[in-house]
Amino acid sequence: MKSHTRVAVIGGGVVGCSVLYHLTKAGWKDVVLLERDQLTCGSTWHAAGGFHTLNGDPNVAKLQGYTIGLYDELERISGQSCGLHRSGGLLLAESPSRMEWLKMAHGRARYLGLETSLLTPSEAKELLPLIEEKYFVGAMLDAADGNLDPYGTTQAYAKSARIGGAEIYLQTRVTALARRPDGTWDVATTAGTINAEHVVNAGGLWAREVGRMVGIELPVLAMEHMYLVTDDMPEVVEFNRTRGRELPHAIDFKAEIYMRQEHNGMVLGTYEKACVPWQPHTTPWEFGSELLPPDLDRITPSLEVGFKHFPAMEHAGIKRIINGPFTFSPDGNPLVGPVQGLPGFWCACAVMAGFSQGGGVGLALSQWMVNGDPGFDVWAMDVARYGEWATRRYTNEKVRENYSRRFSIRFPNEELPGARPQQTTSLYDTLLAEGAVMGDSWGLETPLWFAPRGVEPRDVVSFHRSNDFPHVKAECRGVREAVGVTEIANFAKYEISGPGAASFLARLMTNKMPRAGRLVLTPMLNPAGKLIGDFTIACANPERFLMWGSSQAQIYHMRWFESQLPKDGSVRLRRFDLDLVGLSIAGPRSRELLAQLTDEDVSGAALKFMDHRAMDIANVPAMLNRVSYTGDLGYEIWVRPEYQRRLYAGIRAAGRPLGLILFGMRALLSLRLEKNFPTWYRELRPIYGPFEADLERFVDLGKPDFIGREAALREKASGGALRRVSFAVDAADADVLGDEPIWHGGKVIGWITSGGYGHWVERSLAQGYVPSALAGETAERAFEIEILGERRAATILPAPLFDPAGARMRM
Ligand SMILES: Cc1cc2nc3c(=O)[nH]c(=O)nc-3n(C[C@H](O)[C@H](O)[C@H](O)COP(=O)(O)OP(=O)(O)OC[C@H]3O[C@@H](n4cnc5c(N)ncnc54)[C@H](O)[C@@H]3O)c2cc1C
């Protein structure tokens, strides 16, 4: 083995081999792969080899599309067959709700450029005669589905990588990882030590153990998974003979089974409710290419439904039962990217669908390593999306929940119960007693809405407007007419201090930094000029800044900030997490309320819009920002957690005579829609530039230097390809959710990022991206938005429907 390499990829499963290939493709030739035993000897060898594009996140779906398209290229370069069967696949709906879900998926596929079509049960039976038509209400056909040979495909990646210059060392187990003072890694193996500039953890079933070598506990867990291979079936032989093609894949959501043709029989796999984790603490190094004992009892409930839905399967003989382990993260998407605090250590693990996702993971990671950026939006699989709250037990509970729900519908207003409550603030019990319906916000229980006395605090899950509708409406009215209070502990909060703080922030952010006592809103760009953050920044004094941002992106942002910190120690960076919690009061009477809680002058003249102050409020030391995401007169009050109850009690007592109401996140999001305010992760993501996102007023191109400035100048000159716009939608009883296609002139021209009902303005609202040339098309009903399969007329709103001049925020 050589003594030095640019990249050491640990693990020769399909994912490690894909990363290796993509690194060579991106131009890095001095790269090696270290494999404990033989290629594919982890979870890869016994995979069922199916691939598909469907994913809850459209960006992951796109990467799955990339993976599936890659196999021809691999075969061409390597000369190795991947054993491809591009048979197409049917997703079978057993209920109207499932059919609505398929219509949503079909709509989304349109703007992703994926080829899907909706079918009646008899059309589905025509393609797959094994089904009993009466159990289904419809289906979706996905032309990209198929299956392959897992071993051949992994070899094709490996051969292509070798052709590109990579080296692969088999029988070489990595036993320890040590970081040198120069930032490179000493990778100790059973065949000696190799020094690497970068290390990639593609350890699959052992990814947790590889993580532990650098002191981290990755949220990843293996689950047992079973599939059956049947003997030859006359129905299959007959279909092949008469139609001259293979049967398509099928997913039967109700039965929780997937199936496909294998030779003259079928493969049938289950995601059963009674699922079982494998090696919940430590994966033994000696585990080899062996299978686990099958347990048919566990999957019997699925088989019983499946046999009714596919009667021929009941009489088919079983040739083989495969039970093998493979890994999942808590939400089922991969863990990819650099690990915060460990420069040069990268993850490519928890890939549960290696043959749908492996190519995309390899592409993203290689671009990230070579160019400093994955090149597209990989947030849904970024390893940074989990915080320290994703402990081993949390992971275990969430992975089981996710596995058992793999074929269940996740409704847009559905909060999953697994591993909750994980984090709570001191107000948790008080708010529950007030009727709060809680949601999970980056591991923290956060009030979504409040059920009035006599109403059960529970969501009825639906794709349509649901039982929370009148109550969220009442909350919105309460804010707009008087004053409301909501908990905002879930925001990310940071402190940036030291003599270099101001210039550090000025280089990272697009806006001018505030003077002492003031706030600014500012996007943050990457060097390519794409949005990687959106913050509120306060200046306490010239060497101390406070900053608020998206809770979900805390680790993502810390990773970026740390990579940009000056080496001279002139900047200190602190993430408060729940060491700083907050309440926001908003509405036209919020100033009266505030005035009763403090001795300070809070008049409009003394405390202006976008002011920041340190002051005592309700007897407790607090920081106050005069800003509100509701778009109304409002204040955010930030305190240490030990003061939060006192602050809350003070606000409640003083607010009673003013008509104070409690409101939750759903009302807050509705109120912000009425102001056309964007949100991070929906409207603001690293695929958009600041002008496209309509954030021009927060970009100070007069500043001499900030990251992304050159690209921003180019975007301003060109106008950008896309433009964020807001719509009023002629919706019926279902509002947009996000990811719906936007139609214009009979074509899909854009997509929705978020939306909902504007309860104060009483309109259904949406935001999304359209080509910039169409952004000025403000004629009534010039667009259509596809909601649950129906095209609804939509009108661009050039100005917010609530308070377009912004007078309320400034009053
Ligand atoms: C029964 C079953 C059916 C499946 N069906 C499908 C399917 O139809 N479609 C699909 O897309 N996916 C399927 N999968 C999932 C698929 O197998 C995985 O997504 C894929 O194998 C993940 O590959 P990987 O490279 O991440 O991990 P692995 O295949 O586990 O590879 C990890 C490799 O790293 C090596 N390694 C670990 N630690 C070290 C170390 N310290 N030093 C050196 N080497 C190390 C291991 O030896 C191993 O070879 C199935 C899985 C199972 C079990």
The ligand as an SDF file (V2000), in Angstrom:
LIG
                    3D

 53 58  0  0  0  0  0  0  0  0999 V2000
  -32.2470   -7.6960    1.7740 C   0  0  0  0  0  0  0  0  0  0  0  0
  -31.8870   -6.3720    1.1820 C   0  0  0  0  0  0  0  0  0  0  0  0
  -32.5040   -5.9280    0.0200 C   0  0  0  0  0  0  0  0  0  0  0  0
  -32.1720   -4.7080   -0.5300 C   0  0  0  0  0  0  0  0  0  0  0  0
  -32.7530   -4.2830   -1.6810 N   0  0  0  0  0  0  0  0  0  0  0  0
  -32.3840   -3.1300   -2.2530 C   0  0  0  0  0  0  0  0  0  0  0  0
  -32.9130   -2.7310   -3.4930 C   0  0  0  0  0  0  0  0  0  0  0  0
  -33.7380   -3.4140   -4.0640 O   0  0  0  0  0  0  0  0  0  0  0  0
  -32.5050   -1.5570   -4.0220 N   0  0  0  0  0  0  0  0  0  0  0  0
  -31.5970   -0.7640   -3.3940 C   0  0  0  0  0  0  0  0  0  0  0  0
  -31.2510    0.3100   -3.9280 O   0  0  0  0  0  0  0  0  0  0  0  0
  -31.0720   -1.1180   -2.2130 N   0  0  0  0  0  0  0  0  0  0  0  0
  -31.4360   -2.2840   -1.6340 C   0  0  0  0  0  0  0  0  0  0  0  0
  -30.8820   -2.6520   -0.4460 N   0  0  0  0  0  0  0  0  0  0  0  0
  -30.0170   -1.6990    0.2500 C   0  0  0  0  0  0  0  0  0  0  0  0
  -28.6120   -1.6820   -0.3230 C   0  0  0  0  0  0  0  0  0  0  0  0
  -28.0720   -2.9300   -0.1400 O   0  0  0  0  0  0  0  0  0  0  0  0
  -27.7950   -0.6020    0.3830 C   0  0  0  0  0  0  0  0  0  0  0  0
  -28.3760    0.6560    0.1290 O   0  0  0  0  0  0  0  0  0  0  0  0
  -26.3630   -0.5620   -0.0940 C   0  0  0  0  0  0  0  0  0  0  0  0
  -25.7920   -1.8340   -0.0300 O   0  0  0  0  0  0  0  0  0  0  0  0
  -25.5320    0.3760    0.7480 C   0  0  0  0  0  0  0  0  0  0  0  0
  -24.2170    0.2800    0.3210 O   0  0  0  0  0  0  0  0  0  0  0  0
  -23.0030    0.8370    1.1620 P   0  0  0  0  0  0  0  0  0  0  0  0
  -21.8470    0.8850    0.2520 O   0  0  0  0  0  0  0  0  0  0  0  0
  -23.3940    2.0900    1.8280 O   0  0  0  0  0  0  0  0  0  0  0  0
  -22.7880   -0.1760    2.3590 O   0  0  0  0  0  0  0  0  0  0  0  0
  -22.1800   -1.6550    2.4390 P   0  0  0  0  0  0  0  0  0  0  0  0
  -22.6160   -2.4730    1.3010 O   0  0  0  0  0  0  0  0  0  0  0  0
  -22.4900   -2.1520    3.7970 O   0  0  0  0  0  0  0  0  0  0  0  0
  -20.6500   -1.4260    2.2440 O   0  0  0  0  0  0  0  0  0  0  0  0
  -19.7900   -0.9910    3.2560 C   0  0  0  0  0  0  0  0  0  0  0  0
  -18.4480   -1.5890    3.0120 C   0  0  0  0  0  0  0  0  0  0  0  0
  -17.5290   -0.9610    3.8800 O   0  0  0  0  0  0  0  0  0  0  0  0
  -16.6080   -1.9380    4.3110 C   0  0  0  0  0  0  0  0  0  0  0  0
  -16.0430   -1.4270    5.5710 N   0  0  0  0  0  0  0  0  0  0  0  0
  -16.7170   -1.0310    6.6720 C   0  0  0  0  0  0  0  0  0  0  0  0
  -15.8610   -0.6270    7.6250 N   0  0  0  0  0  0  0  0  0  0  0  0
  -14.6210   -0.7530    7.1120 C   0  0  0  0  0  0  0  0  0  0  0  0
  -13.3380   -0.4990    7.6310 C   0  0  0  0  0  0  0  0  0  0  0  0
  -13.1640   -0.0680    8.8750 N   0  0  0  0  0  0  0  0  0  0  0  0
  -12.2800   -0.7200    6.8330 N   0  0  0  0  0  0  0  0  0  0  0  0
  -12.4630   -1.1640    5.5490 C   0  0  0  0  0  0  0  0  0  0  0  0
  -13.6630   -1.4450    5.0270 N   0  0  0  0  0  0  0  0  0  0  0  0
  -14.7340   -1.2390    5.7950 C   0  0  0  0  0  0  0  0  0  0  0  0
  -17.4440   -3.1750    4.4730 C   0  0  0  0  0  0  0  0  0  0  0  0
  -16.6820   -4.3480    4.4570 O   0  0  0  0  0  0  0  0  0  0  0  0
  -18.3840   -3.0500    3.2950 C   0  0  0  0  0  0  0  0  0  0  0  0
  -17.9090   -3.7260    2.1580 O   0  0  0  0  0  0  0  0  0  0  0  0
  -31.1980   -3.8930    0.1190 C   0  0  0  0  0  0  0  0  0  0  0  0
  -30.5630   -4.3510    1.2600 C   0  0  0  0  0  0  0  0  0  0  0  0
  -30.9040   -5.5710    1.7970 C   0  0  0  0  0  0  0  0  0  0  0  0
  -30.2040   -6.0420    3.0270 C   0  0  0  0  0  0  0  0  0  0  0  0
  1  2  1  0
  2  3  1  0
  2 52  2  0
  3  4  2  0
  4  5  1  0
  4 50  1  0
  5  6  2  0
  6  7  1  0
  6 13  1  0
  7  8  2  0
  7  9  1  0
  9 10  1  0
 10 11  2  0
 10 12  1  0
 12 13  2  0
 13 14  1  0
 14 15  1  0
 14 50  1  0
 15 16  1  0
 16 17  1  0
 16 18  1  0
 18 19  1  0
 18 20  1  0
 20 21  1  0
 20 22  1  0
 22 23  1  0
 23 24  1  0
 24 25  2  0
 24 26  1  0
 24 27  1  0
 27 28  1  0
 28 29  2  0
 28 30  1  0
 28 31  1  0
 31 32  1  0
 32 33  1  0
 33 34  1  0
 33 48  1  0
 34 35  1  0
 35 36  1  0
 35 46  1  0
 36 37  1  0
 36 45  1  0
 37 38  2  0
 38 39  1  0
 39 40  1  0
 39 45  2  0
 40 41  1  0
 40 42  2  0
 42 43  1  0
 43 44  2  0
 44 45  1  0
 46 47  1  0
 46 48  1  0
 48 49  1  0
 50 51  2  0
 51 52  1  0
 52 53  1  0
M  END
$$$$
